[in-house]
Amino acid sequence: MGATRAHILLRIAALEAATTNDLVQELAVSAATVSHHTGVLRHSALITTERDGVSVHHALTPLGQSLLGAHGLPGRRRPPDGSR
């Protein structure tokens, strides 16, 4: 996995869910760059993406959480009941 995708995955985990705009601001890259990399992460089943009006929200999938956990990387996990 490339450095930008890894950073995107870590930021989504740290924020629990992030919009494309959040990631643009956090990583100081273009919206096109974030969109490209989130598309690859989504295609790899590491994140989910949901459009809400003009915003696009990204969240880790269980596979994405497992990948981070397998490498001892931090990331928030939601309890099984969905509460925060």
HTML snippet that shows the backbone in 3Dmol.js (N, CA, C, O; Angstrom):
<script src="https://3Dmol.org/build/3Dmol-min.js"></script>
<div id="view" style="width:600px;height:400px;position:relative"></div>
<script>
const pdb = `
ATOM      1  N   MET A   1       0.856  -1.170   0.000  1.00  0.00           N
ATOM      2  CA  MET A   1       0.000   0.000   0.000  1.00  0.00           C
ATOM      3  C   MET A   1       0.900   1.230   0.000  1.00  0.00           C
ATOM      4  O   MET A   1       1.908   1.269   0.706  1.00  0.00           O
ATOM      5  N   GLY A   2       0.538   2.221  -0.784  1.00  0.00           N
ATOM      6  CA  GLY A   2       1.306   3.445  -0.867  1.00  0.00           C
ATOM      7  C   GLY A   2       1.117   4.323   0.355  1.00  0.00           C
ATOM      8  O   GLY A   2       0.170   4.150   1.121  1.00  0.00           O
ATOM      9  N   ALA A   3       2.028   5.265   0.526  1.00  0.00           N
ATOM     10  CA  ALA A   3       2.016   6.141   1.694  1.00  0.00           C
ATOM     11  C   ALA A   3       0.737   6.981   1.780  1.00  0.00           C
ATOM     12  O   ALA A   3       0.177   7.139   2.865  1.00  0.00           O
ATOM     13  N   THR A   4       0.276   7.513   0.662  1.00  0.00           N
ATOM     14  CA  THR A   4      -0.932   8.347   0.701  1.00  0.00           C
ATOM     15  C   THR A   4      -2.141   7.521   1.087  1.00  0.00           C
ATOM     16  O   THR A   4      -2.967   7.971   1.881  1.00  0.00           O
ATOM     17  N   ARG A   5      -2.261   6.321   0.542  1.00  0.00           N
ATOM     18  CA  ARG A   5      -3.409   5.462   0.908  1.00  0.00           C
ATOM     19  C   ARG A   5      -3.330   5.066   2.371  1.00  0.00           C
ATOM     20  O   ARG A   5      -4.350   5.026   3.059  1.00  0.00           O
ATOM     21  N   ALA A   6      -2.142   4.776   2.850  1.00  0.00           N
ATOM     22  CA  ALA A   6      -1.973   4.419   4.258  1.00  0.00           C
ATOM     23  C   ALA A   6      -2.375   5.593   5.150  1.00  0.00           C
ATOM     24  O   ALA A   6      -3.054   5.401   6.158  1.00  0.00           O
ATOM     25  N   HIS A   7      -1.959   6.803   4.784  1.00  0.00           N
ATOM     26  CA  HIS A   7      -2.334   7.976   5.570  1.00  0.00           C
ATOM     27  C   HIS A   7      -3.844   8.199   5.552  1.00  0.00           C
ATOM     28  O   HIS A   7      -4.438   8.540   6.575  1.00  0.00           O
ATOM     29  N   ILE A   8      -4.455   8.009   4.399  1.00  0.00           N
ATOM     30  CA  ILE A   8      -5.910   8.159   4.301  1.00  0.00           C
ATOM     31  C   ILE A   8      -6.602   7.143   5.197  1.00  0.00           C
ATOM     32  O   ILE A   8      -7.531   7.492   5.925  1.00  0.00           O
ATOM     33  N   LEU A   9      -6.167   5.907   5.153  1.00  0.00           N
ATOM     34  CA  LEU A   9      -6.760   4.854   5.971  1.00  0.00           C
ATOM     35  C   LEU A   9      -6.612   5.179   7.458  1.00  0.00           C
ATOM     36  O   LEU A   9      -7.561   5.019   8.226  1.00  0.00           O
ATOM     37  N   LEU A  10      -5.437   5.631   7.859  1.00  0.00           N
ATOM     38  CA  LEU A  10      -5.199   5.989   9.259  1.00  0.00           C
ATOM     39  C   LEU A  10      -6.044   7.179   9.692  1.00  0.00           C
ATOM     40  O   LEU A  10      -6.555   7.194  10.812  1.00  0.00           O
ATOM     41  N   ARG A  11      -6.200   8.172   8.829  1.00  0.00           N
ATOM     42  CA  ARG A  11      -7.014   9.340   9.184  1.00  0.00           C
ATOM     43  C   ARG A  11      -8.489   8.965   9.302  1.00  0.00           C
ATOM     44  O   ARG A  11      -9.182   9.448  10.198  1.00  0.00           O
ATOM     45  N   ILE A  12      -8.971   8.109   8.406  1.00  0.00           N
ATOM     46  CA  ILE A  12     -10.358   7.654   8.520  1.00  0.00           C
ATOM     47  C   ILE A  12     -10.546   6.926   9.840  1.00  0.00           C
ATOM     48  O   ILE A  12     -11.560   7.106  10.513  1.00  0.00           O
ATOM     49  N   ALA A  13      -9.575   6.108  10.210  1.00  0.00           N
ATOM     50  CA  ALA A  13      -9.658   5.372  11.478  1.00  0.00           C
ATOM     51  C   ALA A  13      -9.633   6.332  12.666  1.00  0.00           C
ATOM     52  O   ALA A  13     -10.419   6.186  13.602  1.00  0.00           O
ATOM     53  N   ALA A  14      -8.744   7.299  12.628  1.00  0.00           N
ATOM     54  CA  ALA A  14      -8.614   8.235  13.739  1.00  0.00           C
ATOM     55  C   ALA A  14      -9.856   9.106  13.905  1.00  0.00           C
ATOM     56  O   ALA A  14     -10.247   9.438  15.024  1.00  0.00           O
ATOM     57  N   LEU A  15     -10.466   9.467  12.792  1.00  0.00           N
ATOM     58  CA  LEU A  15     -11.658  10.306  12.834  1.00  0.00           C
ATOM     59  C   LEU A  15     -12.938   9.485  12.958  1.00  0.00           C
ATOM     60  O   LEU A  15     -14.021  10.048  13.114  1.00  0.00           O
ATOM     61  N   GLU A  16     -12.826   8.176  12.890  1.00  0.00           N
ATOM     62  CA  GLU A  16     -13.906   7.190  12.892  1.00  0.00           C
ATOM     63  C   GLU A  16     -14.672   7.204  11.584  1.00  0.00           C
ATOM     64  O   GLU A  16     -15.081   6.148  11.102  1.00  0.00           O
ATOM     65  N   ALA A  17     -14.870   8.339  11.017  1.00  0.00           N
ATOM     66  CA  ALA A  17     -15.432   8.506   9.685  1.00  0.00           C
ATOM     67  C   ALA A  17     -14.966   9.874   9.221  1.00  0.00           C
ATOM     68  O   ALA A  17     -14.833  10.792  10.030  1.00  0.00           O
ATOM     69  N   ALA A  18     -14.723  10.014   7.957  1.00  0.00           N
ATOM     70  CA  ALA A  18     -14.201  11.284   7.454  1.00  0.00           C
ATOM     71  C   ALA A  18     -14.812  11.595   6.109  1.00  0.00           C
ATOM     72  O   ALA A  18     -15.109  10.697   5.321  1.00  0.00           O
ATOM     73  N   THR A  19     -14.994  12.867   5.857  1.00  0.00           N
ATOM     74  CA  THR A  19     -15.439  13.283   4.533  1.00  0.00           C
ATOM     75  C   THR A  19     -14.215  13.464   3.646  1.00  0.00           C
ATOM     76  O   THR A  19     -13.085  13.544   4.128  1.00  0.00           O
ATOM     77  N   THR A  20     -14.456  13.526   2.361  1.00  0.00           N
ATOM     78  CA  THR A  20     -13.361  13.805   1.430  1.00  0.00           C
ATOM     79  C   THR A  20     -12.720  15.136   1.792  1.00  0.00           C
ATOM     80  O   THR A  20     -11.496  15.265   1.763  1.00  0.00           O
ATOM     81  N   ASN A  21     -13.534  16.122   2.132  1.00  0.00           N
ATOM     82  CA  ASN A  21     -13.008  17.430   2.505  1.00  0.00           C
ATOM     83  C   ASN A  21     -12.137  17.357   3.760  1.00  0.00           C
ATOM     84  O   ASN A  21     -11.101  18.018   3.825  1.00  0.00           O
ATOM     85  N   ASP A  22     -12.543  16.560   4.762  1.00  0.00           N
ATOM     86  CA  ASP A  22     -11.712  16.357   5.962  1.00  0.00           C
ATOM     87  C   ASP A  22     -10.333  15.850   5.563  1.00  0.00           C
ATOM     88  O   ASP A  22      -9.313  16.329   6.056  1.00  0.00           O
ATOM     89  N   LEU A  23     -10.321  14.879   4.669  1.00  0.00           N
ATOM     90  CA  LEU A  23      -9.060  14.256   4.263  1.00  0.00           C
ATOM     91  C   LEU A  23      -8.198  15.223   3.459  1.00  0.00           C
ATOM     92  O   LEU A  23      -6.976  15.233   3.610  1.00  0.00           O
ATOM     93  N   VAL A  24      -8.820  16.032   2.609  1.00  0.00           N
ATOM     94  CA  VAL A  24      -8.079  17.046   1.848  1.00  0.00           C
ATOM     95  C   VAL A  24      -7.375  17.987   2.821  1.00  0.00           C
ATOM     96  O   VAL A  24      -6.193  18.286   2.654  1.00  0.00           O
ATOM     97  N   GLN A  25      -8.098  18.451   3.833  1.00  0.00           N
ATOM     98  CA  GLN A  25      -7.528  19.385   4.810  1.00  0.00           C
ATOM     99  C   GLN A  25      -6.466  18.712   5.674  1.00  0.00           C
ATOM    100  O   GLN A  25      -5.411  19.299   5.916  1.00  0.00           O
ATOM    101  N   GLU A  26      -6.721  17.507   6.136  1.00  0.00           N
ATOM    102  CA  GLU A  26      -5.792  16.794   7.013  1.00  0.00           C
ATOM    103  C   GLU A  26      -4.485  16.444   6.316  1.00  0.00           C
ATOM    104  O   GLU A  26      -3.413  16.529   6.915  1.00  0.00           O
ATOM    105  N   LEU A  27      -4.576  16.052   5.053  1.00  0.00           N
ATOM    106  CA  LEU A  27      -3.403  15.524   4.351  1.00  0.00           C
ATOM    107  C   LEU A  27      -2.775  16.520   3.380  1.00  0.00           C
ATOM    108  O   LEU A  27      -1.718  16.252   2.807  1.00  0.00           O
ATOM    109  N   ALA A  28      -3.422  17.664   3.196  1.00  0.00           N
ATOM    110  CA  ALA A  28      -2.903  18.704   2.288  1.00  0.00           C
ATOM    111  C   ALA A  28      -2.644  18.162   0.880  1.00  0.00           C
ATOM    112  O   ALA A  28      -1.594  18.404   0.285  1.00  0.00           O
ATOM    113  N   VAL A  29      -3.625  17.428   0.368  1.00  0.00           N
ATOM    114  CA  VAL A  29      -3.587  16.942  -1.015  1.00  0.00           C
ATOM    115  C   VAL A  29      -4.879  17.394  -1.689  1.00  0.00           C
ATOM    116  O   VAL A  29      -5.796  17.867  -1.018  1.00  0.00           O
ATOM    117  N   SER A  30      -4.956  17.254  -2.990  1.00  0.00           N
ATOM    118  CA  SER A  30      -6.142  17.702  -3.719  1.00  0.00           C
ATOM    119  C   SER A  30      -7.328  16.753  -3.518  1.00  0.00           C
ATOM    120  O   SER A  30      -7.157  15.590  -3.153  1.00  0.00           O
ATOM    121  N   ALA A  31      -8.511  17.269  -3.763  1.00  0.00           N
ATOM    122  CA  ALA A  31      -9.719  16.445  -3.693  1.00  0.00           C
ATOM    123  C   ALA A  31      -9.652  15.311  -4.711  1.00  0.00           C
ATOM    124  O   ALA A  31     -10.118  14.204  -4.439  1.00  0.00           O
ATOM    125  N   ALA A  32      -9.077  15.579  -5.878  1.00  0.00           N
ATOM    126  CA  ALA A  32      -8.938  14.532  -6.897  1.00  0.00           C
ATOM    127  C   ALA A  32      -8.038  13.401  -6.400  1.00  0.00           C
ATOM    128  O   ALA A  32      -8.308  12.227  -6.650  1.00  0.00           O
ATOM    129  N   THR A  33      -6.969  13.764  -5.695  1.00  0.00           N
ATOM    130  CA  THR A  33      -6.062  12.748  -5.147  1.00  0.00           C
ATOM    131  C   THR A  33      -6.781  11.905  -4.106  1.00  0.00           C
ATOM    132  O   THR A  33      -6.688  10.678  -4.123  1.00  0.00           O
ATOM    133  N   VAL A  34      -7.497  12.561  -3.201  1.00  0.00           N
ATOM    134  CA  VAL A  34      -8.248  11.824  -2.177  1.00  0.00           C
ATOM    135  C   VAL A  34      -9.287  10.925  -2.832  1.00  0.00           C
ATOM    136  O   VAL A  34      -9.421   9.762  -2.452  1.00  0.00           O
ATOM    137  N   SER A  35     -10.017  11.440  -3.803  1.00  0.00           N
ATOM    138  CA  SER A  35     -11.042  10.642  -4.482  1.00  0.00           C
ATOM    139  C   SER A  35     -10.447   9.419  -5.166  1.00  0.00           C
ATOM    140  O   SER A  35     -11.013   8.328  -5.105  1.00  0.00           O
ATOM    141  N   HIS A  36      -9.313   9.605  -5.810  1.00  0.00           N
ATOM    142  CA  HIS A  36      -8.655   8.472  -6.466  1.00  0.00           C
ATOM    143  C   HIS A  36      -8.288   7.397  -5.442  1.00  0.00           C
ATOM    144  O   HIS A  36      -8.599   6.222  -5.632  1.00  0.00           O
ATOM    145  N   HIS A  37      -7.630   7.802  -4.364  1.00  0.00           N
ATOM    146  CA  HIS A  37      -7.156   6.836  -3.379  1.00  0.00           C
ATOM    147  C   HIS A  37      -8.307   6.202  -2.592  1.00  0.00           C
ATOM    148  O   HIS A  37      -8.249   5.015  -2.273  1.00  0.00           O
ATOM    149  N   THR A  38      -9.344   6.970  -2.276  1.00  0.00           N
ATOM    150  CA  THR A  38     -10.483   6.358  -1.586  1.00  0.00           C
ATOM    151  C   THR A  38     -11.199   5.372  -2.502  1.00  0.00           C
ATOM    152  O   THR A  38     -11.761   4.383  -2.030  1.00  0.00           O
ATOM    153  N   GLY A  39     -11.184   5.633  -3.807  1.00  0.00           N
ATOM    154  CA  GLY A  39     -11.755   4.671  -4.755  1.00  0.00           C
ATOM    155  C   GLY A  39     -11.016   3.344  -4.735  1.00  0.00           C
ATOM    156  O   GLY A  39     -11.634   2.280  -4.775  1.00  0.00           O
ATOM    157  N   VAL A  40      -9.704   3.408  -4.672  1.00  0.00           N
ATOM    158  CA  VAL A  40      -8.901   2.185  -4.597  1.00  0.00           C
ATOM    159  C   VAL A  40      -9.157   1.466  -3.271  1.00  0.00           C
ATOM    160  O   VAL A  40      -9.311   0.245  -3.248  1.00  0.00           O
ATOM    161  N   LEU A  41      -9.201   2.218  -2.168  1.00  0.00           N
ATOM    162  CA  LEU A  41      -9.461   1.612  -0.855  1.00  0.00           C
ATOM    163  C   LEU A  41     -10.856   0.998  -0.797  1.00  0.00           C
ATOM    164  O   LEU A  41     -11.043  -0.064  -0.203  1.00  0.00           O
ATOM    165  N   ARG A  42     -11.835   1.661  -1.410  1.00  0.00           N
ATOM    166  CA  ARG A  42     -13.203   1.133  -1.464  1.00  0.00           C
ATOM    167  C   ARG A  42     -13.253  -0.140  -2.304  1.00  0.00           C
ATOM    168  O   ARG A  42     -13.881  -1.122  -1.911  1.00  0.00           O
ATOM    169  N   HIS A  43     -12.591  -0.122  -3.460  1.00  0.00           N
ATOM    170  CA  HIS A  43     -12.543  -1.296  -4.330  1.00  0.00           C
ATOM    171  C   HIS A  43     -11.860  -2.478  -3.621  1.00  0.00           C
ATOM    172  O   HIS A  43     -12.172  -3.636  -3.895  1.00  0.00           O
ATOM    173  N   SER A  44     -10.942  -2.178  -2.724  1.00  0.00           N
ATOM    174  CA  SER A  44     -10.238  -3.209  -1.956  1.00  0.00           C
ATOM    175  C   SER A  44     -11.011  -3.639  -0.714  1.00  0.00           C
ATOM    176  O   SER A  44     -10.531  -4.470   0.056  1.00  0.00           O
ATOM    177  N   ALA A  45     -12.202  -3.080  -0.511  1.00  0.00           N
ATOM    178  CA  ALA A  45     -13.094  -3.399   0.610  1.00  0.00           C
ATOM    179  C   ALA A  45     -12.512  -2.989   1.960  1.00  0.00           C
ATOM    180  O   ALA A  45     -12.832  -3.598   2.981  1.00  0.00           O
ATOM    181  N   LEU A  46     -11.655  -1.955   1.976  1.00  0.00           N
ATOM    182  CA  LEU A  46     -11.078  -1.473   3.231  1.00  0.00           C
ATOM    183  C   LEU A  46     -11.889  -0.324   3.823  1.00  0.00           C
ATOM    184  O   LEU A  46     -11.833  -0.074   5.027  1.00  0.00           O
ATOM    185  N   ILE A  47     -12.646   0.376   2.972  1.00  0.00           N
ATOM    186  CA  ILE A  47     -13.517   1.453   3.428  1.00  0.00           C
ATOM    187  C   ILE A  47     -14.849   1.374   2.708  1.00  0.00           C
ATOM    188  O   ILE A  47     -14.981   0.733   1.666  1.00  0.00           O
ATOM    189  N   THR A  48     -15.836   2.045   3.293  1.00  0.00           N
ATOM    190  CA  THR A  48     -17.112   2.245   2.619  1.00  0.00           C
ATOM    191  C   THR A  48     -17.248   3.739   2.355  1.00  0.00           C
ATOM    192  O   THR A  48     -16.633   4.559   3.036  1.00  0.00           O
ATOM    193  N   THR A  49     -18.040   4.076   1.384  1.00  0.00           N
ATOM    194  CA  THR A  49     -18.253   5.471   1.019  1.00  0.00           C
ATOM    195  C   THR A  49     -19.747   5.697   0.862  1.00  0.00           C
ATOM    196  O   THR A  49     -20.449   4.901   0.239  1.00  0.00           O
ATOM    197  N   GLU A  50     -20.219   6.794   1.437  1.00  0.00           N
ATOM    198  CA  GLU A  50     -21.642   7.127   1.346  1.00  0.00           C
ATOM    199  C   GLU A  50     -21.779   8.618   1.036  1.00  0.00           C
ATOM    200  O   GLU A  50     -21.187   9.462   1.709  1.00  0.00           O
ATOM    201  N   ARG A  51     -22.548   8.919   0.035  1.00  0.00           N
ATOM    202  CA  ARG A  51     -22.782  10.321  -0.334  1.00  0.00           C
ATOM    203  C   ARG A  51     -23.942  10.862   0.487  1.00  0.00           C
ATOM    204  O   ARG A  51     -24.964  10.197   0.661  1.00  0.00           O
ATOM    205  N   ASP A  52     -23.765  12.093   0.992  1.00  0.00           N
ATOM    206  CA  ASP A  52     -24.798  12.783   1.755  1.00  0.00           C
ATOM    207  C   ASP A  52     -24.865  14.203   1.201  1.00  0.00           C
ATOM    208  O   ASP A  52     -24.151  15.091   1.667  1.00  0.00           O
ATOM    209  N   GLY A  53     -25.717  14.409   0.217  1.00  0.00           N
ATOM    210  CA  GLY A  53     -25.772  15.705  -0.462  1.00  0.00           C
ATOM    211  C   GLY A  53     -24.480  15.936  -1.223  1.00  0.00           C
ATOM    212  O   GLY A  53     -24.129  15.154  -2.107  1.00  0.00           O
ATOM    213  N   VAL A  54     -23.771  17.005  -0.886  1.00  0.00           N
ATOM    214  CA  VAL A  54     -22.511  17.287  -1.564  1.00  0.00           C
ATOM    215  C   VAL A  54     -21.320  16.667  -0.848  1.00  0.00           C
ATOM    216  O   VAL A  54     -20.209  16.674  -1.378  1.00  0.00           O
ATOM    217  N   SER A  55     -21.537  16.126   0.357  1.00  0.00           N
ATOM    218  CA  SER A  55     -20.448  15.501   1.115  1.00  0.00           C
ATOM    219  C   SER A  55     -20.353  14.014   0.805  1.00  0.00           C
ATOM    220  O   SER A  55     -21.351  13.359   0.507  1.00  0.00           O
ATOM    221  N   VAL A  56     -19.137  13.498   0.881  1.00  0.00           N
ATOM    222  CA  VAL A  56     -18.893  12.071   0.734  1.00  0.00           C
ATOM    223  C   VAL A  56     -18.207  11.608   2.015  1.00  0.00           C
ATOM    224  O   VAL A  56     -17.134  12.097   2.368  1.00  0.00           O
ATOM    225  N   HIS A  57     -18.838  10.659   2.707  1.00  0.00           N
ATOM    226  CA  HIS A  57     -18.337  10.160   3.981  1.00  0.00           C
ATOM    227  C   HIS A  57     -17.679   8.800   3.795  1.00  0.00           C
ATOM    228  O   HIS A  57     -18.212   7.929   3.107  1.00  0.00           O
ATOM    229  N   HIS A  58     -16.524   8.628   4.410  1.00  0.00           N
ATOM    230  CA  HIS A  58     -15.771   7.380   4.326  1.00  0.00           C
ATOM    231  C   HIS A  58     -15.632   6.789   5.720  1.00  0.00           C
ATOM    232  O   HIS A  58     -15.435   7.520   6.691  1.00  0.00           O
ATOM    233  N   ALA A  59     -15.733   5.472   5.821  1.00  0.00           N
ATOM    234  CA  ALA A  59     -15.575   4.773   7.096  1.00  0.00           C
ATOM    235  C   ALA A  59     -14.853   3.456   6.838  1.00  0.00           C
ATOM    236  O   ALA A  59     -14.916   2.899   5.742  1.00  0.00           O
ATOM    237  N   LEU A  60     -14.169   2.973   7.861  1.00  0.00           N
ATOM    238  CA  LEU A  60     -13.485   1.687   7.745  1.00  0.00           C
ATOM    239  C   LEU A  60     -14.484   0.547   7.703  1.00  0.00           C
ATOM    240  O   LEU A  60     -15.536   0.603   8.340  1.00  0.00           O
ATOM    241  N   THR A  61     -14.157  -0.465   6.964  1.00  0.00           N
ATOM    242  CA  THR A  61     -14.910  -1.720   7.002  1.00  0.00           C
ATOM    243  C   THR A  61     -14.253  -2.605   8.066  1.00  0.00           C
ATOM    244  O   THR A  61     -13.168  -2.278   8.546  1.00  0.00           O
ATOM    245  N   PRO A  62     -14.885  -3.705   8.438  1.00  0.00           N
ATOM    246  CA  PRO A  62     -14.214  -4.636   9.350  1.00  0.00           C
ATOM    247  C   PRO A  62     -12.857  -5.103   8.796  1.00  0.00           C
ATOM    248  O   PRO A  62     -11.910  -5.297   9.559  1.00  0.00           O
ATOM    249  N   LEU A  63     -12.764  -5.282   7.487  1.00  0.00           N
ATOM    250  CA  LEU A  63     -11.490  -5.674   6.893  1.00  0.00           C
ATOM    251  C   LEU A  63     -10.442  -4.582   7.085  1.00  0.00           C
ATOM    252  O   LEU A  63      -9.291  -4.874   7.407  1.00  0.00           O
ATOM    253  N   GLY A  64     -10.837  -3.329   6.888  1.00  0.00           N
ATOM    254  CA  GLY A  64      -9.920  -2.211   7.104  1.00  0.00           C
ATOM    255  C   GLY A  64      -9.466  -2.133   8.548  1.00  0.00           C
ATOM    256  O   GLY A  64      -8.291  -1.884   8.819  1.00  0.00           O
ATOM    257  N   GLN A  65     -10.393  -2.346   9.483  1.00  0.00           N
ATOM    258  CA  GLN A  65     -10.041  -2.366  10.902  1.00  0.00           C
ATOM    259  C   GLN A  65      -9.076  -3.506  11.206  1.00  0.00           C
ATOM    260  O   GLN A  65      -8.117  -3.328  11.957  1.00  0.00           O
ATOM    261  N   SER A  66      -9.328  -4.670  10.626  1.00  0.00           N
ATOM    262  CA  SER A  66      -8.451  -5.825  10.844  1.00  0.00           C
ATOM    263  C   SER A  66      -7.052  -5.570  10.298  1.00  0.00           C
ATOM    264  O   SER A  66      -6.059  -5.942  10.924  1.00  0.00           O
ATOM    265  N   LEU A  67      -6.973  -4.934   9.132  1.00  0.00           N
ATOM    266  CA  LEU A  67      -5.675  -4.623   8.551  1.00  0.00           C
ATOM    267  C   LEU A  67      -4.868  -3.720   9.479  1.00  0.00           C
ATOM    268  O   LEU A  67      -3.690  -3.975   9.730  1.00  0.00           O
ATOM    269  N   LEU A  68      -5.498  -2.674   9.984  1.00  0.00           N
ATOM    270  CA  LEU A  68      -4.795  -1.783  10.906  1.00  0.00           C
ATOM    271  C   LEU A  68      -4.413  -2.518  12.184  1.00  0.00           C
ATOM    272  O   LEU A  68      -3.288  -2.392  12.667  1.00  0.00           O
ATOM    273  N   GLY A  69      -5.346  -3.280  12.727  1.00  0.00           N
ATOM    274  CA  GLY A  69      -5.074  -4.025  13.963  1.00  0.00           C
ATOM    275  C   GLY A  69      -3.967  -5.042  13.806  1.00  0.00           C
ATOM    276  O   GLY A  69      -3.180  -5.249  14.730  1.00  0.00           O
ATOM    277  N   ALA A  70      -3.893  -5.683  12.645  1.00  0.00           N
ATOM    278  CA  ALA A  70      -2.853  -6.692  12.403  1.00  0.00           C
ATOM    279  C   ALA A  70      -1.460  -6.076  12.396  1.00  0.00           C
ATOM    280  O   ALA A  70      -0.464  -6.757  12.639  1.00  0.00           O
ATOM    281  N   HIS A  71      -1.407  -4.780  12.116  1.00  0.00           N
ATOM    282  CA  HIS A  71      -0.120  -4.086  12.094  1.00  0.00           C
ATOM    283  C   HIS A  71       0.093  -3.254  13.354  1.00  0.00           C
ATOM    284  O   HIS A  71       1.031  -2.461  13.430  1.00  0.00           O
ATOM    285  N   GLY A  72      -0.782  -3.436  14.341  1.00  0.00           N
ATOM    286  CA  GLY A  72      -0.653  -2.725  15.596  1.00  0.00           C
ATOM    287  C   GLY A  72      -0.872  -1.227  15.470  1.00  0.00           C
ATOM    288  O   GLY A  72      -0.371  -0.448  16.280  1.00  0.00           O
ATOM    289  N   LEU A  73      -1.623  -0.827  14.450  1.00  0.00           N
ATOM    290  CA  LEU A  73      -1.859   0.597  14.219  1.00  0.00           C
ATOM    291  C   LEU A  73      -3.135   1.037  14.915  1.00  0.00           C
ATOM    292  O   LEU A  73      -4.082   0.263  15.054  1.00  0.00           O
ATOM    293  N   PRO A  74      -3.147   2.289  15.348  1.00  0.00           N
ATOM    294  CA  PRO A  74      -4.332   2.775  16.066  1.00  0.00           C
ATOM    295  C   PRO A  74      -5.513   2.980  15.141  1.00  0.00           C
ATOM    296  O   PRO A  74      -5.363   3.231  13.945  1.00  0.00           O
ATOM    297  N   GLY A  75      -6.662   2.869  15.718  1.00  0.00           N
ATOM    298  CA  GLY A  75      -7.901   3.125  14.996  1.00  0.00           C
ATOM    299  C   GLY A  75      -9.047   2.909  15.947  1.00  0.00           C
ATOM    300  O   GLY A  75      -9.014   2.003  16.780  1.00  0.00           O
ATOM    301  N   ARG A  76     -10.048   3.729  15.826  1.00  0.00           N
ATOM    302  CA  ARG A  76     -11.217   3.567  16.678  1.00  0.00           C
ATOM    303  C   ARG A  76     -12.066   2.443  16.140  1.00  0.00           C
ATOM    304  O   ARG A  76     -12.162   2.231  14.931  1.00  0.00           O
ATOM    305  N   ARG A  77     -12.672   1.736  17.052  1.00  0.00           N
ATOM    306  CA  ARG A  77     -13.607   0.695  16.651  1.00  0.00           C
ATOM    307  C   ARG A  77     -14.923   0.950  17.345  1.00  0.00           C
ATOM    308  O   ARG A  77     -14.962   1.287  18.528  1.00  0.00           O
ATOM    309  N   ARG A  78     -15.979   0.790  16.616  1.00  0.00           N
ATOM    310  CA  ARG A  78     -17.300   0.934  17.206  1.00  0.00           C
ATOM    311  C   ARG A  78     -17.648  -0.352  17.940  1.00  0.00           C
ATOM    312  O   ARG A  78     -17.333  -1.446  17.471  1.00  0.00           O
ATOM    313  N   PRO A  79     -18.304  -0.219  19.098  1.00  0.00           N
ATOM    314  CA  PRO A  79     -18.795  -1.413  19.770  1.00  0.00           C
ATOM    315  C   PRO A  79     -19.807  -2.129  18.893  1.00  0.00           C
ATOM    316  O   PRO A  79     -20.431  -1.503  18.036  1.00  0.00           O
ATOM    317  N   PRO A  80     -19.982  -3.433  19.092  1.00  0.00           N
ATOM    318  CA  PRO A  80     -20.901  -4.207  18.236  1.00  0.00           C
ATOM    319  C   PRO A  80     -22.314  -3.657  18.199  1.00  0.00           C
ATOM    320  O   PRO A  80     -23.016  -3.861  17.208  1.00  0.00           O
ATOM    321  N   ASP A  81     -22.767  -2.956  19.260  1.00  0.00           N
ATOM    322  CA  ASP A  81     -24.123  -2.438  19.258  1.00  0.00           C
ATOM    323  C   ASP A  81     -24.249  -1.124  18.495  1.00  0.00           C
ATOM    324  O   ASP A  81     -25.349  -0.582  18.388  1.00  0.00           O
ATOM    325  N   GLY A  82     -23.125  -0.594  17.954  1.00  0.00           N
ATOM    326  CA  GLY A  82     -23.167   0.622  17.151  1.00  0.00           C
ATOM    327  C   GLY A  82     -23.068   1.899  17.950  1.00  0.00           C
ATOM    328  O   GLY A  82     -23.037   2.984  17.369  1.00  0.00           O
ATOM    329  N   SER A  83     -23.015   1.799  19.309  1.00  0.00           N
ATOM    330  CA  SER A  83     -22.887   3.003  20.108  1.00  0.00           C
ATOM    331  C   SER A  83     -21.473   3.550  20.035  1.00  0.00           C
ATOM    332  O   SER A  83     -20.547   2.851  19.625  1.00  0.00           O
ATOM    333  N   ARG A  84     -21.312   4.805  20.436  1.00  0.00           N
ATOM    334  CA  ARG A  84     -19.993   5.433  20.399  1.00  0.00           C
ATOM    335  C   ARG A  84     -19.478   5.442  21.783  1.00  0.00           C
ATOM    336  O   ARG A  84     -18.371   5.923  22.027  1.00  0.00           O
TER     337      ARG A  84
END
`;
const viewer = $3Dmol.createViewer("view");
viewer.addModel(pdb, "pdb");
viewer.setStyle({}, {cartoon: {color: "spectrum"}});
viewer.zoomTo();
viewer.render();
</script>
